[in-house]
């Protein structure tokens, strides 16, 4: 490059170009860097097959491409979007173990993907917890029923009703309206319970809450053990269903 022909030093990276000194190499680097690549395959074979290693460095080629790497090049040639064949080849060039380049994203895209992943993990944990809790809710024989959309059971004083909240429904999309004589429960766009109670409840002493993806309602019967309505007895505290189907 500078005309010197004696006592030359080889570039430690590509091992093809020669320079008289480090100063000379730095001066020529703006021109040399475009063709300066480390050939990992040649480095590996240099000790056992120096002639073959020199040939690979001279031609800046790898000896072998595996089947999956050839497939990757062919897919890149046929693809309408994504890295081109040239870009894929460049990512594999002069590497002992050529792996695909990872996708490049902007800071905003990475932040959005991170938030989406966190949201997905949170939702998955909620669904796992909800599904587990739902499966653990058992209905005592002859004291309630699994109605599919909800489960309920009772004793002589209380009624408990449970709803499994669907995957895409958030807590803000749950609507519960309880009155002494009627009820309305809506999960997202779906009305799962609407109409009159089988028997009246004490609204001020009844409640509902959401835990682990399950909506729970705890209802105090107005006509209950120790607080019977006039002319009623213990048998009248029994609910045959949550809703009244009388017309």
GROMACS elastic network, one bead per residue, 0.5 to 0.9 nm:
[ bonds ]
;  ai    aj funct       b0    kb
    1     4     6  0.74318   500
    1    18     6  0.83006   500
    1    19     6  0.71763   500
    1    20     6  0.86241   500
    1    24     6  0.81046   500
    1    28     6  0.77220   500
    2     5     6  0.89290   500
    2    19     6  0.81376   500
    2    20     6  0.78730   500
    2    24     6  0.73769   500
    3    20     6  0.88850   500
    4     7     6  0.83466   500
    4     8     6  0.76773   500
    4    19     6  0.80826   500
    4    20     6  0.63252   500
    5     8     6  0.66888   500
    5    19     6  0.89467   500
    5    20     6  0.77920   500
    6    20     6  0.75920   500
    7    19     6  0.88151   500
    7    20     6  0.66419   500
    8    18     6  0.59420   500
    8    19     6  0.53589   500
    8    21     6  0.73079   500
    9    12     6  0.87025   500
    9    17     6  0.85197   500
    9    18     6  0.54285   500
    9    19     6  0.51733   500
    9    20     6  0.58468   500
    9    21     6  0.66865   500
    9    22     6  0.83872   500
   10    13     6  0.86970   500
   10    14     6  0.85254   500
   10    15     6  0.56488   500
   10    16     6  0.67727   500
   10    17     6  0.59883   500
   10    19     6  0.64036   500
   10    20     6  0.87571   500
   11    14     6  0.59610   500
   11    16     6  0.65176   500
   11    17     6  0.56155   500
   11    18     6  0.60508   500
   11    19     6  0.73391   500
   11    25     6  0.80894   500
   11    36     6  0.86577   500
   12    15     6  0.53732   500
   12    16     6  0.86357   500
   12    38     6  0.86265   500
   13    16     6  0.84544   500
   13    36     6  0.68726   500
   13    37     6  0.64447   500
   13    38     6  0.51898   500
   13    39     6  0.81516   500
   14    17     6  0.71910   500
   14    35     6  0.82910   500
   14    36     6  0.53129   500
   14    37     6  0.51145   500
   14    39     6  0.66999   500
   14    57     6  0.72170   500
   14    60     6  0.89659   500
   15    18     6  0.79663   500
   15    36     6  0.86572   500
   15    37     6  0.89286   500
   15    38     6  0.81133   500
   15    39     6  0.88556   500
   15    54     6  0.87328   500
   15    57     6  0.73563   500
   16    36     6  0.83746   500
   16    54     6  0.83700   500
   16    57     6  0.66467   500
   16    58     6  0.67222   500
   17    32     6  0.82455   500
   17    36     6  0.84235   500
   18    21     6  0.89960   500
   18    25     6  0.82984   500
   19    22     6  0.73140   500
   19    23     6  0.88034   500
   19    24     6  0.61883   500
   19    25     6  0.57857   500
   19    28     6  0.89888   500
   20    23     6  0.82315   500
   20    24     6  0.62942   500
   20    25     6  0.77115   500
   21    24     6  0.51527   500
   21    25     6  0.63455   500
   21    26     6  0.87564   500
   22    26     6  0.61796   500
   22    27     6  0.85826   500
   23    26     6  0.52046   500
   23    27     6  0.62327   500
   23    28     6  0.87330   500
   24    27     6  0.51029   500
   24    28     6  0.62664   500
   24    29     6  0.85024   500
   25    28     6  0.52063   500
   25    29     6  0.58488   500
   25    32     6  0.84725   500
   26    30     6  0.79915   500
   27    30     6  0.73704   500
   27    31     6  0.88707   500
   28    31     6  0.57120   500
   28    32     6  0.61259   500
   28    33     6  0.85797   500
   29    33     6  0.55287   500
   29    34     6  0.87465   500
   30    33     6  0.58476   500
   30    34     6  0.77800   500
   31    34     6  0.64770   500
   31    35     6  0.82174   500
   32    35     6  0.57703   500
   32    36     6  0.61300   500
   33    37     6  0.80535   500
   34    37     6  0.83337   500
   35    60     6  0.89912   500
   37    60     6  0.81625   500
   37    93     6  0.85383   500
   37    94     6  0.69273   500
   38    41     6  0.89592   500
   38    42     6  0.86885   500
   38    43     6  0.82716   500
   38    57     6  0.88628   500
   38    94     6  0.64907   500
   38    95     6  0.76743   500
   39    42     6  0.53776   500
   39    43     6  0.62557   500
   39    44     6  0.87960   500
   39    56     6  0.80896   500
   39    57     6  0.67758   500
   39    60     6  0.73841   500
   39    61     6  0.81207   500
   39    62     6  0.78336   500
   39    93     6  0.82189   500
   39    95     6  0.60140   500
   39    96     6  0.75276   500
   40    44     6  0.62331   500
   40    45     6  0.87986   500
   40    62     6  0.88010   500
   40    94     6  0.62587   500
   40    95     6  0.52467   500
   40    97     6  0.84217   500
   41    44     6  0.51753   500
   41    45     6  0.64202   500
   41    46     6  0.85762   500
   41    53     6  0.79492   500
   41    56     6  0.84136   500
   41    62     6  0.65570   500
   41    63     6  0.75735   500
   41    94     6  0.69608   500
   41    95     6  0.64216   500
   41    97     6  0.85613   500
   42    45     6  0.51982   500
   42    46     6  0.57530   500
   42    49     6  0.89163   500
   42    50     6  0.84011   500
   42    52     6  0.78061   500
   42    54     6  0.74354   500
   42    55     6  0.87272   500
   42    56     6  0.63152   500
   42    57     6  0.66815   500
   42    61     6  0.89862   500
   42    62     6  0.78550   500
   42    63     6  0.86604   500
   42    94     6  0.83910   500
   42    96     6  0.84810   500
   43    46     6  0.53141   500
   43    47     6  0.79512   500
   43    53     6  0.71628   500
   44    47     6  0.72341   500
   44    48     6  0.84663   500
   44    53     6  0.84170   500
   44    96     6  0.83512   500
   45    48     6  0.56024   500
   45    49     6  0.55144   500
   45    50     6  0.68660   500
   45    52     6  0.76975   500
   45    53     6  0.60280   500
   46    49     6  0.52795   500
   46    51     6  0.76878   500
   46    52     6  0.75536   500
   46    53     6  0.51200   500
   46    54     6  0.77253   500
   47    50     6  0.59507   500
   47    53     6  0.86664   500
   49    52     6  0.54671   500
   49    53     6  0.62408   500
   49    54     6  0.87810   500
   50    54     6  0.61233   500
   50    55     6  0.86105   500
   51    54     6  0.51304   500
   51    55     6  0.62887   500
   51    56     6  0.87761   500
   52    55     6  0.50223   500
   52    56     6  0.62944   500
   52    57     6  0.86868   500
   53    56     6  0.51604   500
   53    57     6  0.62265   500
   53    58     6  0.85560   500
   54    57     6  0.51154   500
   54    58     6  0.60210   500
   54    59     6  0.86316   500
   55    58     6  0.50795   500
   55    59     6  0.62447   500
   55    60     6  0.81468   500
   55    61     6  0.85509   500
   56    59     6  0.52656   500
   56    60     6  0.54270   500
   56    61     6  0.52345   500
   56    62     6  0.65554   500
   56    63     6  0.73165   500
   57    61     6  0.68571   500
   57    62     6  0.87937   500
   57    94     6  0.88198   500
   58    61     6  0.80978   500
   59    62     6  0.89207   500
   60    93     6  0.81966   500
   60    94     6  0.67432   500
   61    64     6  0.89096   500
   61    93     6  0.73255   500
   61    94     6  0.62520   500
   62    65     6  0.74445   500
   62    93     6  0.72918   500
   62    94     6  0.57862   500
   62    95     6  0.74280   500
   62    96     6  0.78576   500
   65    68     6  0.81760   500
   65    69     6  0.59836   500
   65    70     6  0.63982   500
   65    98     6  0.88250   500
   66    69     6  0.52889   500
   66    70     6  0.63824   500
   66    71     6  0.87307   500
   67    70     6  0.51160   500
   67    71     6  0.61468   500
   67    72     6  0.85907   500
   68    72     6  0.61521   500
   68    73     6  0.87784   500
   69    73     6  0.64363   500
   69    74     6  0.87578   500
   69    92     6  0.84905   500
   69    98     6  0.77909   500
   69    99     6  0.82770   500
   69   100     6  0.87771   500
   70    73     6  0.51671   500
   70    74     6  0.63050   500
   70    75     6  0.86792   500
   71    74     6  0.50436   500
   71    75     6  0.60905   500
   71    76     6  0.85192   500
   72    75     6  0.51682   500
   72    76     6  0.61752   500
   72    77     6  0.86936   500
   72    85     6  0.85821   500
   72    88     6  0.78131   500
   72   100     6  0.84146   500
   73    76     6  0.50734   500
   73    77     6  0.62812   500
   73    78     6  0.88425   500
   73    84     6  0.86041   500
   73    85     6  0.56762   500
   73    86     6  0.85663   500
   73    88     6  0.65616   500
   73    89     6  0.69811   500
   74    77     6  0.50734   500
   74    78     6  0.64113   500
   74    79     6  0.86427   500
   74    85     6  0.75495   500
   75    78     6  0.51749   500
   75    79     6  0.59177   500
   75    85     6  0.81466   500
   76    79     6  0.51878   500
   76    80     6  0.83777   500
   76    81     6  0.85506   500
   76    82     6  0.75982   500
   76    83     6  0.65037   500
   76    84     6  0.54708   500
   76    86     6  0.85544   500
   76    87     6  0.88017   500
   76    88     6  0.71451   500
   77    80     6  0.84550   500
   77    84     6  0.64741   500
   77    85     6  0.51374   500
   77    86     6  0.86603   500
   78    84     6  0.89718   500
   78    85     6  0.86853   500
   79    82     6  0.70468   500
   79    83     6  0.83684   500
   79    84     6  0.78288   500
   80    84     6  0.88699   500
   81    84     6  0.79780   500
   83    86     6  0.79865   500
   83    87     6  0.57784   500
   83    88     6  0.63338   500
   84    87     6  0.51359   500
   84    88     6  0.62467   500
   84    89     6  0.85597   500
   85    88     6  0.51059   500
   85    89     6  0.60294   500
   85    90     6  0.84477   500
   86    89     6  0.50747   500
   86    90     6  0.60203   500
   86    91     6  0.86415   500
   87    90     6  0.50118   500
   87    91     6  0.62810   500
   87    92     6  0.88168   500
   88    91     6  0.51397   500
   88    92     6  0.65027   500
   88    93     6  0.87297   500
   88   100     6  0.72197   500
   88   101     6  0.76599   500
   89    92     6  0.51257   500
   89    93     6  0.59962   500
   90    93     6  0.50466   500
   90    94     6  0.86827   500
   91    94     6  0.87813   500
   91    95     6  0.84347   500
   91    98     6  0.71770   500
   91    99     6  0.76039   500
   91   100     6  0.68732   500
   91   101     6  0.63362   500
   92    95     6  0.59130   500
   92    96     6  0.85909   500
   92    97     6  0.79474   500
   92    99     6  0.66424   500
   92   100     6  0.74400   500
   92   101     6  0.86212   500
   93    96     6  0.88926   500
   93    98     6  0.74198   500
   94    98     6  0.81746   500
   95    98     6  0.53252   500
   95    99     6  0.86645   500
   98   101     6  0.89738   500
   99   102     6  0.88662   500
  101   104     6  0.86678   500
  105   108     6  0.79980   500
  105   109     6  0.57929   500
  105   110     6  0.61091   500
  106   109     6  0.51424   500
  106   110     6  0.62251   500
  106   111     6  0.85861   500
  107   110     6  0.51719   500
  107   111     6  0.61300   500
  107   112     6  0.86080   500
  108   111     6  0.50932   500
  108   112     6  0.61365   500
  108   113     6  0.86126   500
  109   112     6  0.50740   500
  109   113     6  0.61218   500
  109   114     6  0.85321   500
  110   113     6  0.50946   500
  110   114     6  0.60655   500
  110   115     6  0.86056   500
  111   114     6  0.50785   500
  111   115     6  0.62087   500
  111   116     6  0.85755   500
  112   115     6  0.51625   500
  112   116     6  0.61062   500
  112   117     6  0.85745   500
  113   117     6  0.60542   500
  113   118     6  0.85855   500
  114   117     6  0.51085   500
  114   118     6  0.62120   500
  114   119     6  0.85834   500
  115   118     6  0.51281   500
  115   119     6  0.61016   500
  115   120     6  0.85237   500
  116   119     6  0.50569   500
  116   120     6  0.60570   500
  116   121     6  0.85966   500
  117   120     6  0.50067   500
  117   121     6  0.61344   500
  117   122     6  0.85567   500
  118   121     6  0.51189   500
  118   122     6  0.61253   500
  118   123     6  0.85587   500
  119   122     6  0.51118   500
  119   123     6  0.61156   500
  119   124     6  0.85367   500
  120   123     6  0.50951   500
  120   124     6  0.60508   500
  120   125     6  0.86101   500
  121   124     6  0.50165   500
  121   125     6  0.61843   500
  121   126     6  0.85686   500
  122   125     6  0.51916   500
  122   126     6  0.62066   500
  122   127     6  0.86759   500
  123   127     6  0.61068   500
  123   128     6  0.85172   500
  123   167     6  0.79045   500
  123   168     6  0.88238   500
  124   127     6  0.50933   500
  124   128     6  0.60669   500
  124   129     6  0.84967   500
  124   167     6  0.89414   500
  125   128     6  0.50696   500
  125   129     6  0.60557   500
  125   130     6  0.84039   500
  125   212     6  0.88874   500
  126   129     6  0.51177   500
  126   130     6  0.59098   500
  126   131     6  0.84460   500
  126   167     6  0.88722   500
  126   212     6  0.58732   500
  126   213     6  0.60288   500
  127   131     6  0.58508   500
  127   132     6  0.83178   500
  127   165     6  0.89468   500
  127   166     6  0.86693   500
  127   167     6  0.67764   500
  127   212     6  0.76102   500
  127   213     6  0.64460   500
  128   131     6  0.52219   500
  128   132     6  0.60944   500
  128   133     6  0.85389   500
  128   212     6  0.84562   500
  128   213     6  0.87467   500
  129   132     6  0.51686   500
  129   133     6  0.60723   500
  129   134     6  0.84512   500
  129   212     6  0.53397   500
  129   213     6  0.69709   500
  130   133     6  0.51404   500
  130   134     6  0.59077   500
  130   135     6  0.85176   500
  130   164     6  0.70987   500
  130   165     6  0.79809   500
  130   211     6  0.78743   500
  130   214     6  0.58363   500
  131   134     6  0.50659   500
  131   135     6  0.61646   500
  131   136     6  0.86313   500
  131   164     6  0.78422   500
  131   212     6  0.84389   500
  131   213     6  0.77556   500
  131   214     6  0.85061   500
  132   135     6  0.52650   500
  132   136     6  0.63217   500
  132   137     6  0.89968   500
  132   212     6  0.88126   500
  133   136     6  0.50453   500
  133   137     6  0.65299   500
  133   212     6  0.71123   500
  133   213     6  0.82913   500
  133   214     6  0.75062   500
  134   137     6  0.53965   500
  134   138     6  0.86492   500
  134   162     6  0.82677   500
  134   163     6  0.83148   500
  134   164     6  0.66210   500
  134   213     6  0.85708   500
  134   214     6  0.69533   500
  135   138     6  0.75474   500
  137   151     6  0.80377   500
  137   162     6  0.83641   500
  138   146     6  0.86036   500
  138   151     6  0.84217   500
  138   153     6  0.87099   500
  139   142     6  0.84926   500
  139   143     6  0.72027   500
  139   144     6  0.58978   500
  139   145     6  0.62314   500
  139   146     6  0.69618   500
  139   151     6  0.72908   500
  139   152     6  0.68228   500
  139   153     6  0.58235   500
  139   154     6  0.89327   500
  140   143     6  0.54504   500
  140   144     6  0.64122   500
  140   145     6  0.81586   500
  140   153     6  0.67980   500
  140   154     6  0.84571   500
  141   144     6  0.68805   500
  141   145     6  0.81234   500
  142   145     6  0.77478   500
  142   153     6  0.87882   500
  143   152     6  0.84389   500
  143   153     6  0.54816   500
  143   154     6  0.56450   500
  143   155     6  0.71208   500
  143   238     6  0.84754   500
  143   239     6  0.84105   500
  143   240     6  0.84806   500
  144   151     6  0.76198   500
  144   152     6  0.53001   500
  144   154     6  0.62106   500
  144   159     6  0.89230   500
  144   239     6  0.84519   500
  144   240     6  0.78758   500
  144   241     6  0.74968   500
  144   242     6  0.88633   500
  145   148     6  0.89911   500
  145   150     6  0.85857   500
  145   151     6  0.59107   500
  145   152     6  0.56546   500
  145   153     6  0.65442   500
  145   241     6  0.80741   500
  146   149     6  0.80196   500
  146   150     6  0.63556   500
  146   152     6  0.66070   500
  146   153     6  0.87616   500
  147   150     6  0.53163   500
  147   151     6  0.57091   500
  147   152     6  0.80017   500
  148   151     6  0.69953   500
  149   162     6  0.88361   500
  149   163     6  0.65796   500
  149   164     6  0.74745   500
  149   192     6  0.67295   500
  149   193     6  0.88099   500
  150   161     6  0.68948   500
  150   162     6  0.54719   500
  150   164     6  0.70232   500
  150   192     6  0.80442   500
  150   193     6  0.87776   500
  151   160     6  0.83134   500
  151   161     6  0.57451   500
  151   162     6  0.51611   500
  151   163     6  0.67593   500
  152   159     6  0.71267   500
  152   160     6  0.55053   500
  152   162     6  0.61889   500
  152   241     6  0.85644   500
  152   242     6  0.75641   500
  153   158     6  0.85682   500
  153   159     6  0.59074   500
  153   160     6  0.55892   500
  153   161     6  0.68018   500
  154   157     6  0.75509   500
  154   158     6  0.56126   500
  154   160     6  0.62398   500
  154   161     6  0.88453   500
  154   238     6  0.80886   500
  154   239     6  0.77323   500
  155   158     6  0.55060   500
  155   159     6  0.66660   500
  155   237     6  0.86005   500
  155   238     6  0.78714   500
  156   159     6  0.84749   500
  156   221     6  0.81839   500
  156   223     6  0.89353   500
  156   224     6  0.58149   500
  156   225     6  0.55899   500
  156   234     6  0.76219   500
  156   235     6  0.88651   500
  156   237     6  0.58813   500
  156   238     6  0.67428   500
  157   219     6  0.86140   500
  157   220     6  0.61516   500
  157   221     6  0.55975   500
  157   222     6  0.82382   500
  157   223     6  0.78481   500
  157   225     6  0.57702   500
  157   226     6  0.87036   500
  157   237     6  0.74730   500
  158   218     6  0.70680   500
  158   219     6  0.55695   500
  158   221     6  0.56943   500
  158   224     6  0.79337   500
  159   217     6  0.80731   500
  159   218     6  0.60732   500
  159   219     6  0.50569   500
  159   220     6  0.65723   500
  159   221     6  0.71720   500
  159   239     6  0.85591   500
  159   242     6  0.83404   500
  160   216     6  0.71229   500
  160   217     6  0.55415   500
  160   219     6  0.61532   500
  160   220     6  0.89238   500
  161   215     6  0.81920   500
  161   216     6  0.58598   500
  161   217     6  0.50444   500
  161   218     6  0.67245   500
  161   219     6  0.82154   500
  161   242     6  0.82111   500
  162   214     6  0.67187   500
  162   215     6  0.56414   500
  162   217     6  0.63864   500
  163   187     6  0.89707   500
  163   192     6  0.85789   500
  163   213     6  0.87329   500
  163   214     6  0.56714   500
  163   216     6  0.65893   500
  163   217     6  0.86671   500
  164   213     6  0.63982   500
  164   215     6  0.64076   500
  164   216     6  0.89703   500
  165   168     6  0.84203   500
  165   169     6  0.65419   500
  165   170     6  0.81485   500
  165   171     6  0.85786   500
  165   174     6  0.83968   500
  165   187     6  0.67418   500
  165   188     6  0.88854   500
  165   210     6  0.89703   500
  165   213     6  0.55470   500
  165   214     6  0.56550   500
  165   215     6  0.67189   500
  166   169     6  0.54930   500
  166   170     6  0.84798   500
  166   187     6  0.75834   500
  166   188     6  0.83513   500
  166   213     6  0.80733   500
  167   170     6  0.81662   500
  167   213     6  0.85567   500
  168   188     6  0.83441   500
  169   172     6  0.81160   500
  169   173     6  0.60849   500
  169   174     6  0.75192   500
  169   187     6  0.67661   500
  169   188     6  0.55882   500
  169   189     6  0.89303   500
  170   173     6  0.53205   500
  170   174     6  0.70185   500
  170   187     6  0.86463   500
  170   188     6  0.77812   500
  170   213     6  0.89731   500
  171   174     6  0.54009   500
  171   175     6  0.87702   500
  171   187     6  0.87939   500
  171   210     6  0.75591   500
  171   213     6  0.85573   500
  172   175     6  0.79174   500
  172   188     6  0.87436   500
  173   186     6  0.80487   500
  173   187     6  0.62861   500
  173   189     6  0.82855   500
  174   185     6  0.76609   500
  174   186     6  0.58929   500
  174   188     6  0.60654   500
  174   215     6  0.87223   500
  175   184     6  0.76949   500
  175   185     6  0.57128   500
  175   187     6  0.65061   500
  175   188     6  0.79993   500
  176   183     6  0.76664   500
  176   184     6  0.58722   500
  176   186     6  0.65565   500
  176   187     6  0.87590   500
  176   208     6  0.80724   500
  177   182     6  0.83684   500
  177   183     6  0.57057   500
  177   184     6  0.51311   500
  177   185     6  0.65041   500
  177   186     6  0.89756   500
  178   181     6  0.81275   500
  178   182     6  0.64050   500
  178   184     6  0.66813   500
  178   185     6  0.84706   500
  178   203     6  0.69217   500
  178   206     6  0.85675   500
  178   207     6  0.85857   500
  179   182     6  0.52431   500
  179   183     6  0.61234   500
  179   184     6  0.89456   500
  179   197     6  0.89465   500
  179   200     6  0.86459   500
  179   201     6  0.77596   500
  179   202     6  0.84489   500
  179   203     6  0.59533   500
  180   183     6  0.83127   500
  180   197     6  0.80068   500
  180   199     6  0.87048   500
  180   200     6  0.53472   500
  180   202     6  0.60150   500
  180   203     6  0.53475   500
  180   204     6  0.88886   500
  180   222     6  0.85423   500
  181   195     6  0.86773   500
  181   196     6  0.56392   500
  181   197     6  0.55382   500
  181   198     6  0.82899   500
  181   199     6  0.71486   500
  181   200     6  0.50397   500
  181   201     6  0.68108   500
  181   203     6  0.89754   500
  182   194     6  0.75921   500
  182   195     6  0.55233   500
  182   197     6  0.51490   500
  182   198     6  0.87886   500
  182   200     6  0.80246   500
  182   201     6  0.89933   500
  182   243     6  0.84212   500
  183   193     6  0.70882   500
  183   194     6  0.55343   500
  183   195     6  0.56575   500
  183   196     6  0.61140   500
  183   197     6  0.66702   500
  183   243     6  0.85465   500
  184   191     6  0.75799   500
  184   192     6  0.79958   500
  184   193     6  0.56166   500
  184   195     6  0.66521   500
  184   196     6  0.88358   500
  185   190     6  0.86658   500
  185   191     6  0.60790   500
  185   192     6  0.58358   500
  185   193     6  0.50348   500
  185   194     6  0.62968   500
  186   189     6  0.68196   500
  186   190     6  0.55695   500
  186   192     6  0.57780   500
  186   193     6  0.71109   500
  186   194     6  0.84006   500
  187   190     6  0.53022   500
  187   191     6  0.64561   500
  187   192     6  0.70117   500
  188   191     6  0.80896   500
  191   194     6  0.68990   500
  193   243     6  0.81056   500
  194   197     6  0.89801   500
  194   243     6  0.79684   500
  195   243     6  0.64975   500
  195   244     6  0.73977   500
  195   245     6  0.86859   500
  196   199     6  0.81089   500
  196   200     6  0.86185   500
  196   242     6  0.85319   500
  196   243     6  0.56354   500
  196   244     6  0.55228   500
  196   245     6  0.81193   500
  197   200     6  0.61828   500
  197   201     6  0.78929   500
  197   241     6  0.84991   500
  197   242     6  0.59304   500
  197   244     6  0.54671   500
  198   239     6  0.63527   500
  198   240     6  0.74507   500
  198   241     6  0.62413   500
  198   242     6  0.54451   500
  198   245     6  0.78087   500
  198   246     6  0.89645   500
  199   221     6  0.72479   500
  199   222     6  0.76674   500
  199   223     6  0.77794   500
  199   237     6  0.84299   500
  199   238     6  0.89859   500
  199   239     6  0.70615   500
  199   242     6  0.81655   500
  199   243     6  0.82170   500
  199   244     6  0.75689   500
  200   203     6  0.88109   500
  200   220     6  0.88605   500
  200   221     6  0.63605   500
  200   222     6  0.56123   500
  200   223     6  0.73988   500
  201   204     6  0.88773   500
  201   205     6  0.84645   500
  201   206     6  0.75550   500
  201   219     6  0.64421   500
  201   220     6  0.55618   500
  201   223     6  0.78664   500
  202   205     6  0.55144   500
  202   206     6  0.62363   500
  202   219     6  0.73432   500
  202   220     6  0.55416   500
  202   221     6  0.61461   500
  202   222     6  0.53763   500
  203   206     6  0.51719   500
  203   207     6  0.78088   500
  203   219     6  0.77560   500
  203   220     6  0.76807   500
  203   222     6  0.89900   500
  204   207     6  0.79024   500
  205   218     6  0.88356   500
  205   219     6  0.74164   500
  205   220     6  0.62913   500
  206   217     6  0.76994   500
  206   218     6  0.56420   500
  206   220     6  0.55558   500
  206   221     6  0.87947   500
  207   216     6  0.84772   500
  207   217     6  0.59266   500
  207   218     6  0.53945   500
  207   219     6  0.65892   500
  207   220     6  0.88499   500
  208   215     6  0.71658   500
  208   216     6  0.54693   500
  208   218     6  0.60480   500
  208   219     6  0.84424   500
  209   214     6  0.83901   500
  209   215     6  0.58750   500
  209   216     6  0.54669   500
  209   217     6  0.67084   500
  209   218     6  0.87815   500
  210   213     6  0.65665   500
  210   214     6  0.55945   500
  210   216     6  0.61775   500
  210   217     6  0.89419   500
  211   214     6  0.54164   500
  211   215     6  0.66226   500
  211   216     6  0.77396   500
  212   215     6  0.85229   500
  220   223     6  0.88324   500
  220   224     6  0.81130   500
  221   224     6  0.55306   500
  221   225     6  0.89394   500
  221   237     6  0.77496   500
  222   227     6  0.75690   500
  222   228     6  0.79179   500
  222   229     6  0.79365   500
  222   237     6  0.88179   500
  223   226     6  0.86755   500
  223   227     6  0.60949   500
  223   229     6  0.55252   500
  223   232     6  0.80507   500
  223   233     6  0.89217   500
  223   234     6  0.88839   500
  223   236     6  0.76233   500
  223   237     6  0.58472   500
  224   227     6  0.52529   500
  224   228     6  0.55204   500
  224   229     6  0.80679   500
  224   233     6  0.87749   500
  224   234     6  0.73780   500
  224   236     6  0.82187   500
  224   237     6  0.53371   500
  224   238     6  0.86833   500
  225   228     6  0.63225   500
  225   233     6  0.82944   500
  225   234     6  0.62519   500
  225   237     6  0.70908   500
  226   234     6  0.85920   500
  228   231     6  0.79023   500
  228   232     6  0.57521   500
  228   233     6  0.62718   500
  228   234     6  0.74715   500
  228   236     6  0.84197   500
  228   237     6  0.79689   500
  229   232     6  0.53402   500
  229   233     6  0.78871   500
  230   233     6  0.86404   500
  232   235     6  0.79016   500
  232   236     6  0.60238   500
  232   237     6  0.83020   500
  233   236     6  0.55845   500
  233   237     6  0.73749   500
  234   237     6  0.55755   500
  234   238     6  0.78130   500
  235   238     6  0.59643   500
  236   239     6  0.80507   500
  239   242     6  0.69334   500
  240   243     6  0.86834   500
  240   244     6  0.87556   500
  241   244     6  0.69905   500
  241   245     6  0.86930   500
  244   247     6  0.85868   500
